[in-house]
Amino acid sequence: MSGLNELGRRTRLHDRADSEQYQGLYFHHHEVHALFEELIHKPWRAVCWNPSVDIWENEDTFIIEMDLPGVTPEKVQIRAQGRTLTVEGQRELSQSASKFASRVHERCEGRFARAFEFDFVVEGKEVQNRHQDGVLTVIVPKSKKE
């Protein structure tokens, strides 16, 4: 059935076919977008995601605030090496999701790593951090040495 009646008017069948075609295009668009995101964020499964960061500076310190929802403090390592401060860790999502068929899966799990380079040597002993409400705050004192 073509979806048009003999007077050339649209029928419900035609409207339904258009609706299914639109949904199909949307679904196809969603799948392409998901594959593109997979290529960008998980090319070799080494690093899954880069948490968002805000960096503040005053005369004495740099303050780095990093969004880490669902990451426990035990899963985060902060290392200073020369002029570089590295924050890395891992987020593990609930295993109960494996009991269900996935329809939309946007939250990343797995390893993350962020590196920050300063114009002075970062003294690891001086770096402070706190983890509260899914936000990691790292305080990096500026070097007193020239």
CNS distance restraints for C-alpha pairs under 8 A (distance, minus, plus):
assign (resid   2 and name CA) (resid  14 and name CA) 7.44 0.50 0.50
assign (resid   3 and name CA) (resid  10 and name CA) 6.36 0.50 0.50
assign (resid   3 and name CA) (resid  11 and name CA) 5.61 0.50 0.50
assign (resid   3 and name CA) (resid  12 and name CA) 7.51 0.50 0.50
assign (resid   3 and name CA) (resid  13 and name CA) 5.42 0.50 0.50
assign (resid   3 and name CA) (resid  14 and name CA) 4.22 0.50 0.50
assign (resid   3 and name CA) (resid  15 and name CA) 7.91 0.50 0.50
assign (resid   4 and name CA) (resid   8 and name CA) 5.43 0.50 0.50
assign (resid   4 and name CA) (resid   9 and name CA) 5.51 0.50 0.50
assign (resid   4 and name CA) (resid  10 and name CA) 5.01 0.50 0.50
assign (resid   4 and name CA) (resid  11 and name CA) 5.78 0.50 0.50
assign (resid   4 and name CA) (resid  14 and name CA) 6.85 0.50 0.50
assign (resid   5 and name CA) (resid   9 and name CA) 5.70 0.50 0.50
assign (resid   5 and name CA) (resid  10 and name CA) 6.79 0.50 0.50
assign (resid   5 and name CA) (resid  11 and name CA) 6.71 0.50 0.50
assign (resid  10 and name CA) (resid  14 and name CA) 6.06 0.50 0.50
assign (resid  10 and name CA) (resid  15 and name CA) 7.09 0.50 0.50
assign (resid  11 and name CA) (resid  15 and name CA) 6.39 0.50 0.50
assign (resid  12 and name CA) (resid  16 and name CA) 6.01 0.50 0.50
assign (resid  13 and name CA) (resid  17 and name CA) 6.18 0.50 0.50
assign (resid  14 and name CA) (resid  18 and name CA) 6.24 0.50 0.50
assign (resid  15 and name CA) (resid  19 and name CA) 6.18 0.50 0.50
assign (resid  16 and name CA) (resid  20 and name CA) 6.15 0.50 0.50
assign (resid  17 and name CA) (resid  21 and name CA) 6.05 0.50 0.50
assign (resid  18 and name CA) (resid  22 and name CA) 6.13 0.50 0.50
assign (resid  19 and name CA) (resid  23 and name CA) 6.23 0.50 0.50
assign (resid  20 and name CA) (resid  24 and name CA) 5.99 0.50 0.50
assign (resid  21 and name CA) (resid  25 and name CA) 6.15 0.50 0.50
assign (resid  22 and name CA) (resid  26 and name CA) 6.17 0.50 0.50
assign (resid  23 and name CA) (resid  27 and name CA) 6.01 0.50 0.50
assign (resid  24 and name CA) (resid  28 and name CA) 6.00 0.50 0.50
assign (resid  25 and name CA) (resid  29 and name CA) 6.00 0.50 0.50
assign (resid  26 and name CA) (resid  30 and name CA) 6.10 0.50 0.50
assign (resid  27 and name CA) (resid  31 and name CA) 6.19 0.50 0.50
assign (resid  28 and name CA) (resid  32 and name CA) 6.20 0.50 0.50
assign (resid  29 and name CA) (resid  33 and name CA) 6.11 0.50 0.50
assign (resid  30 and name CA) (resid  34 and name CA) 6.10 0.50 0.50
assign (resid  31 and name CA) (resid  35 and name CA) 6.20 0.50 0.50
assign (resid  32 and name CA) (resid  36 and name CA) 6.16 0.50 0.50
assign (resid  33 and name CA) (resid  37 and name CA) 6.17 0.50 0.50
assign (resid  34 and name CA) (resid  38 and name CA) 6.13 0.50 0.50
assign (resid  35 and name CA) (resid  39 and name CA) 6.28 0.50 0.50
assign (resid  36 and name CA) (resid  40 and name CA) 6.36 0.50 0.50
assign (resid  37 and name CA) (resid  41 and name CA) 5.92 0.50 0.50
assign (resid  37 and name CA) (resid  42 and name CA) 7.88 0.50 0.50
assign (resid  38 and name CA) (resid  42 and name CA) 5.25 0.50 0.50
assign (resid  38 and name CA) (resid  43 and name CA) 6.96 0.50 0.50
assign (resid  39 and name CA) (resid  43 and name CA) 5.03 0.50 0.50
assign (resid  41 and name CA) (resid  47 and name CA) 7.25 0.50 0.50
assign (resid  41 and name CA) (resid  48 and name CA) 5.49 0.50 0.50
assign (resid  41 and name CA) (resid  49 and name CA) 6.13 0.50 0.50
assign (resid  42 and name CA) (resid  46 and name CA) 6.98 0.50 0.50
assign (resid  42 and name CA) (resid  47 and name CA) 6.49 0.50 0.50
assign (resid  42 and name CA) (resid  48 and name CA) 5.31 0.50 0.50
assign (resid  42 and name CA) (resid  49 and name CA) 7.96 0.50 0.50
assign (resid  46 and name CA) (resid 111 and name CA) 7.07 0.50 0.50
assign (resid  47 and name CA) (resid 110 and name CA) 7.22 0.50 0.50
assign (resid  47 and name CA) (resid 111 and name CA) 5.22 0.50 0.50
assign (resid  47 and name CA) (resid 112 and name CA) 5.25 0.50 0.50
assign (resid  47 and name CA) (resid 113 and name CA) 6.93 0.50 0.50
assign (resid  48 and name CA) (resid 108 and name CA) 6.39 0.50 0.50
assign (resid  48 and name CA) (resid 109 and name CA) 6.68 0.50 0.50
assign (resid  48 and name CA) (resid 110 and name CA) 5.77 0.50 0.50
assign (resid  48 and name CA) (resid 111 and name CA) 5.72 0.50 0.50
assign (resid  48 and name CA) (resid 112 and name CA) 5.99 0.50 0.50
assign (resid  49 and name CA) (resid 108 and name CA) 6.42 0.50 0.50
assign (resid  49 and name CA) (resid 109 and name CA) 7.71 0.50 0.50
assign (resid  49 and name CA) (resid 110 and name CA) 7.77 0.50 0.50
assign (resid  49 and name CA) (resid 111 and name CA) 7.18 0.50 0.50
assign (resid  49 and name CA) (resid 112 and name CA) 5.44 0.50 0.50
assign (resid  49 and name CA) (resid 113 and name CA) 7.95 0.50 0.50
assign (resid  50 and name CA) (resid 112 and name CA) 5.86 0.50 0.50
assign (resid  50 and name CA) (resid 113 and name CA) 6.67 0.50 0.50
assign (resid  50 and name CA) (resid 114 and name CA) 6.85 0.50 0.50
assign (resid  51 and name CA) (resid  66 and name CA) 6.37 0.50 0.50
assign (resid  51 and name CA) (resid  67 and name CA) 5.73 0.50 0.50
assign (resid  51 and name CA) (resid  68 and name CA) 6.45 0.50 0.50
assign (resid  51 and name CA) (resid 112 and name CA) 7.45 0.50 0.50
assign (resid  51 and name CA) (resid 114 and name CA) 7.99 0.50 0.50
assign (resid  52 and name CA) (resid  66 and name CA) 5.77 0.50 0.50
assign (resid  52 and name CA) (resid  67 and name CA) 5.58 0.50 0.50
assign (resid  53 and name CA) (resid  64 and name CA) 6.80 0.50 0.50
assign (resid  53 and name CA) (resid  65 and name CA) 5.60 0.50 0.50
assign (resid  53 and name CA) (resid  66 and name CA) 4.49 0.50 0.50
assign (resid  53 and name CA) (resid  67 and name CA) 6.58 0.50 0.50
assign (resid  54 and name CA) (resid  64 and name CA) 5.86 0.50 0.50
assign (resid  54 and name CA) (resid  65 and name CA) 5.19 0.50 0.50
assign (resid  54 and name CA) (resid  66 and name CA) 6.59 0.50 0.50
assign (resid  55 and name CA) (resid  62 and name CA) 6.87 0.50 0.50
assign (resid  55 and name CA) (resid  63 and name CA) 5.60 0.50 0.50
assign (resid  55 and name CA) (resid  64 and name CA) 4.53 0.50 0.50
assign (resid  55 and name CA) (resid  65 and name CA) 6.35 0.50 0.50
assign (resid  56 and name CA) (resid  62 and name CA) 5.65 0.50 0.50
assign (resid  56 and name CA) (resid  63 and name CA) 4.93 0.50 0.50
assign (resid  56 and name CA) (resid  64 and name CA) 6.43 0.50 0.50
assign (resid  57 and name CA) (resid  61 and name CA) 5.91 0.50 0.50
assign (resid  57 and name CA) (resid  62 and name CA) 4.49 0.50 0.50
assign (resid  57 and name CA) (resid  63 and name CA) 6.19 0.50 0.50
assign (resid  58 and name CA) (resid  62 and name CA) 6.63 0.50 0.50
assign (resid  60 and name CA) (resid 141 and name CA) 5.92 0.50 0.50
assign (resid  60 and name CA) (resid 142 and name CA) 5.45 0.50 0.50
assign (resid  61 and name CA) (resid 139 and name CA) 6.64 0.50 0.50
assign (resid  61 and name CA) (resid 140 and name CA) 5.49 0.50 0.50
assign (resid  61 and name CA) (resid 141 and name CA) 4.25 0.50 0.50
assign (resid  61 and name CA) (resid 142 and name CA) 5.14 0.50 0.50
assign (resid  62 and name CA) (resid 139 and name CA) 5.93 0.50 0.50
assign (resid  62 and name CA) (resid 140 and name CA) 5.09 0.50 0.50
assign (resid  62 and name CA) (resid 141 and name CA) 6.35 0.50 0.50
assign (resid  62 and name CA) (resid 142 and name CA) 7.08 0.50 0.50
assign (resid  63 and name CA) (resid 137 and name CA) 6.85 0.50 0.50
assign (resid  63 and name CA) (resid 138 and name CA) 5.76 0.50 0.50
assign (resid  63 and name CA) (resid 139 and name CA) 4.67 0.50 0.50
assign (resid  63 and name CA) (resid 140 and name CA) 6.30 0.50 0.50
assign (resid  64 and name CA) (resid 136 and name CA) 7.90 0.50 0.50
assign (resid  64 and name CA) (resid 137 and name CA) 5.61 0.50 0.50
assign (resid  64 and name CA) (resid 138 and name CA) 5.04 0.50 0.50
assign (resid  64 and name CA) (resid 139 and name CA) 6.46 0.50 0.50
assign (resid  64 and name CA) (resid 140 and name CA) 7.99 0.50 0.50
assign (resid  65 and name CA) (resid 135 and name CA) 6.51 0.50 0.50
assign (resid  65 and name CA) (resid 136 and name CA) 5.63 0.50 0.50
assign (resid  65 and name CA) (resid 137 and name CA) 4.50 0.50 0.50
assign (resid  65 and name CA) (resid 138 and name CA) 6.47 0.50 0.50
assign (resid  66 and name CA) (resid 135 and name CA) 5.57 0.50 0.50
assign (resid  66 and name CA) (resid 136 and name CA) 5.09 0.50 0.50
assign (resid  66 and name CA) (resid 137 and name CA) 6.47 0.50 0.50
assign (resid  67 and name CA) (resid 134 and name CA) 6.12 0.50 0.50
assign (resid  67 and name CA) (resid 135 and name CA) 4.71 0.50 0.50
assign (resid  67 and name CA) (resid 136 and name CA) 6.46 0.50 0.50
assign (resid  68 and name CA) (resid 134 and name CA) 4.98 0.50 0.50
assign (resid  68 and name CA) (resid 135 and name CA) 5.50 0.50 0.50
assign (resid  68 and name CA) (resid 136 and name CA) 6.62 0.50 0.50
assign (resid  69 and name CA) (resid 133 and name CA) 7.71 0.50 0.50
assign (resid  69 and name CA) (resid 134 and name CA) 4.37 0.50 0.50
assign (resid  69 and name CA) (resid 135 and name CA) 7.05 0.50 0.50
assign (resid  70 and name CA) (resid  91 and name CA) 6.41 0.50 0.50
assign (resid  70 and name CA) (resid  92 and name CA) 7.58 0.50 0.50
assign (resid  70 and name CA) (resid  93 and name CA) 7.51 0.50 0.50
assign (resid  70 and name CA) (resid 134 and name CA) 6.58 0.50 0.50
assign (resid  71 and name CA) (resid  75 and name CA) 6.56 0.50 0.50
assign (resid  71 and name CA) (resid  76 and name CA) 7.70 0.50 0.50
assign (resid  71 and name CA) (resid  90 and name CA) 6.83 0.50 0.50
assign (resid  71 and name CA) (resid  91 and name CA) 5.11 0.50 0.50
assign (resid  71 and name CA) (resid  92 and name CA) 7.47 0.50 0.50
assign (resid  71 and name CA) (resid 134 and name CA) 7.01 0.50 0.50
assign (resid  72 and name CA) (resid  76 and name CA) 7.26 0.50 0.50
assign (resid  72 and name CA) (resid  91 and name CA) 7.86 0.50 0.50
assign (resid  73 and name CA) (resid 131 and name CA) 6.41 0.50 0.50
assign (resid  75 and name CA) (resid  89 and name CA) 5.22 0.50 0.50
assign (resid  75 and name CA) (resid  90 and name CA) 5.67 0.50 0.50
assign (resid  75 and name CA) (resid  91 and name CA) 7.44 0.50 0.50
assign (resid  76 and name CA) (resid  87 and name CA) 7.02 0.50 0.50
assign (resid  76 and name CA) (resid  88 and name CA) 5.73 0.50 0.50
assign (resid  76 and name CA) (resid  89 and name CA) 4.27 0.50 0.50
assign (resid  76 and name CA) (resid  90 and name CA) 6.88 0.50 0.50
assign (resid  77 and name CA) (resid  86 and name CA) 7.97 0.50 0.50
assign (resid  77 and name CA) (resid  87 and name CA) 5.82 0.50 0.50
assign (resid  77 and name CA) (resid  88 and name CA) 5.41 0.50 0.50
assign (resid  77 and name CA) (resid  89 and name CA) 5.97 0.50 0.50
assign (resid  78 and name CA) (resid  85 and name CA) 7.13 0.50 0.50
assign (resid  78 and name CA) (resid  86 and name CA) 5.70 0.50 0.50
assign (resid  78 and name CA) (resid  87 and name CA) 4.63 0.50 0.50
assign (resid  78 and name CA) (resid  88 and name CA) 6.65 0.50 0.50
assign (resid  79 and name CA) (resid  85 and name CA) 5.71 0.50 0.50
assign (resid  79 and name CA) (resid  86 and name CA) 5.19 0.50 0.50
assign (resid  79 and name CA) (resid  87 and name CA) 6.62 0.50 0.50
assign (resid  79 and name CA) (resid 124 and name CA) 6.88 0.50 0.50
assign (resid  80 and name CA) (resid  84 and name CA) 5.85 0.50 0.50
assign (resid  80 and name CA) (resid  85 and name CA) 4.49 0.50 0.50
assign (resid  80 and name CA) (resid  86 and name CA) 6.40 0.50 0.50
assign (resid  80 and name CA) (resid 122 and name CA) 6.00 0.50 0.50
assign (resid  80 and name CA) (resid 123 and name CA) 6.79 0.50 0.50
assign (resid  80 and name CA) (resid 124 and name CA) 5.01 0.50 0.50
assign (resid  81 and name CA) (resid  85 and name CA) 6.42 0.50 0.50
assign (resid  81 and name CA) (resid 121 and name CA) 7.85 0.50 0.50
assign (resid  81 and name CA) (resid 122 and name CA) 6.96 0.50 0.50
assign (resid  81 and name CA) (resid 124 and name CA) 7.62 0.50 0.50
assign (resid  82 and name CA) (resid 121 and name CA) 5.00 0.50 0.50
assign (resid  82 and name CA) (resid 122 and name CA) 6.02 0.50 0.50
assign (resid  83 and name CA) (resid 117 and name CA) 5.58 0.50 0.50
assign (resid  83 and name CA) (resid 118 and name CA) 5.28 0.50 0.50
assign (resid  83 and name CA) (resid 119 and name CA) 6.55 0.50 0.50
assign (resid  83 and name CA) (resid 120 and name CA) 5.61 0.50 0.50
assign (resid  83 and name CA) (resid 121 and name CA) 4.30 0.50 0.50
assign (resid  83 and name CA) (resid 122 and name CA) 5.36 0.50 0.50
assign (resid  84 and name CA) (resid 115 and name CA) 6.57 0.50 0.50
assign (resid  84 and name CA) (resid 116 and name CA) 5.52 0.50 0.50
assign (resid  84 and name CA) (resid 117 and name CA) 4.43 0.50 0.50
assign (resid  84 and name CA) (resid 118 and name CA) 6.31 0.50 0.50
assign (resid  84 and name CA) (resid 121 and name CA) 7.58 0.50 0.50
assign (resid  84 and name CA) (resid 122 and name CA) 6.80 0.50 0.50
assign (resid  85 and name CA) (resid 115 and name CA) 5.69 0.50 0.50
assign (resid  85 and name CA) (resid 116 and name CA) 5.16 0.50 0.50
assign (resid  85 and name CA) (resid 117 and name CA) 6.42 0.50 0.50
assign (resid  85 and name CA) (resid 122 and name CA) 7.06 0.50 0.50
assign (resid  86 and name CA) (resid 113 and name CA) 7.10 0.50 0.50
assign (resid  86 and name CA) (resid 114 and name CA) 5.76 0.50 0.50
assign (resid  86 and name CA) (resid 115 and name CA) 4.30 0.50 0.50
assign (resid  86 and name CA) (resid 116 and name CA) 6.30 0.50 0.50
assign (resid  87 and name CA) (resid 113 and name CA) 5.77 0.50 0.50
assign (resid  87 and name CA) (resid 114 and name CA) 5.30 0.50 0.50
assign (resid  87 and name CA) (resid 115 and name CA) 6.33 0.50 0.50
assign (resid  88 and name CA) (resid 111 and name CA) 7.37 0.50 0.50
assign (resid  88 and name CA) (resid 112 and name CA) 5.49 0.50 0.50
assign (resid  88 and name CA) (resid 113 and name CA) 4.13 0.50 0.50
assign (resid  88 and name CA) (resid 114 and name CA) 6.26 0.50 0.50
assign (resid  89 and name CA) (resid 111 and name CA) 5.70 0.50 0.50
assign (resid  89 and name CA) (resid 112 and name CA) 5.56 0.50 0.50
assign (resid  89 and name CA) (resid 113 and name CA) 6.62 0.50 0.50
assign (resid  90 and name CA) (resid 109 and name CA) 7.29 0.50 0.50
assign (resid  90 and name CA) (resid 110 and name CA) 5.16 0.50 0.50
assign (resid  90 and name CA) (resid 111 and name CA) 4.28 0.50 0.50
assign (resid  90 and name CA) (resid 112 and name CA) 5.99 0.50 0.50
assign (resid  91 and name CA) (resid 108 and name CA) 7.95 0.50 0.50
assign (resid  91 and name CA) (resid 109 and name CA) 5.10 0.50 0.50
assign (resid  91 and name CA) (resid 110 and name CA) 5.17 0.50 0.50
assign (resid  91 and name CA) (resid 111 and name CA) 6.56 0.50 0.50
assign (resid  92 and name CA) (resid 109 and name CA) 5.36 0.50 0.50
assign (resid  92 and name CA) (resid 110 and name CA) 6.12 0.50 0.50
assign (resid  93 and name CA) (resid 109 and name CA) 6.04 0.50 0.50
assign (resid  95 and name CA) (resid  99 and name CA) 7.95 0.50 0.50
assign (resid  96 and name CA) (resid 100 and name CA) 7.74 0.50 0.50
assign (resid  97 and name CA) (resid 101 and name CA) 7.98 0.50 0.50
assign (resid  97 and name CA) (resid 102 and name CA) 7.75 0.50 0.50
assign (resid 118 and name CA) (resid 122 and name CA) 7.48 0.50 0.50
assign (resid 120 and name CA) (resid 142 and name CA) 7.47 0.50 0.50
assign (resid 120 and name CA) (resid 143 and name CA) 6.25 0.50 0.50
assign (resid 121 and name CA) (resid 143 and name CA) 6.95 0.50 0.50
assign (resid 122 and name CA) (resid 127 and name CA) 7.99 0.50 0.50
assign (resid 122 and name CA) (resid 140 and name CA) 7.46 0.50 0.50
assign (resid 122 and name CA) (resid 141 and name CA) 7.95 0.50 0.50
assign (resid 122 and name CA) (resid 142 and name CA) 7.73 0.50 0.50
assign (resid 122 and name CA) (resid 143 and name CA) 7.14 0.50 0.50
assign (resid 123 and name CA) (resid 127 and name CA) 6.81 0.50 0.50
assign (resid 123 and name CA) (resid 143 and name CA) 7.76 0.50 0.50
assign (resid 126 and name CA) (resid 140 and name CA) 7.08 0.50 0.50
assign (resid 126 and name CA) (resid 141 and name CA) 6.65 0.50 0.50
assign (resid 127 and name CA) (resid 138 and name CA) 7.05 0.50 0.50
assign (resid 127 and name CA) (resid 139 and name CA) 5.76 0.50 0.50
assign (resid 127 and name CA) (resid 140 and name CA) 4.97 0.50 0.50
assign (resid 127 and name CA) (resid 141 and name CA) 6.69 0.50 0.50
assign (resid 128 and name CA) (resid 138 and name CA) 5.78 0.50 0.50
assign (resid 128 and name CA) (resid 139 and name CA) 5.10 0.50 0.50
assign (resid 128 and name CA) (resid 140 and name CA) 6.80 0.50 0.50
assign (resid 129 and name CA) (resid 136 and name CA) 7.04 0.50 0.50
assign (resid 129 and name CA) (resid 137 and name CA) 5.42 0.50 0.50
assign (resid 129 and name CA) (resid 138 and name CA) 4.31 0.50 0.50
assign (resid 129 and name CA) (resid 139 and name CA) 6.03 0.50 0.50
assign (resid 130 and name CA) (resid 136 and name CA) 5.87 0.50 0.50
assign (resid 130 and name CA) (resid 137 and name CA) 5.35 0.50 0.50
assign (resid 130 and name CA) (resid 138 and name CA) 6.74 0.50 0.50
assign (resid 131 and name CA) (resid 135 and name CA) 5.74 0.50 0.50
assign (resid 131 and name CA) (resid 136 and name CA) 4.44 0.50 0.50
assign (resid 131 and name CA) (resid 137 and name CA) 6.32 0.50 0.50
assign (resid 132 and name CA) (resid 136 and name CA) 6.52 0.50 0.50
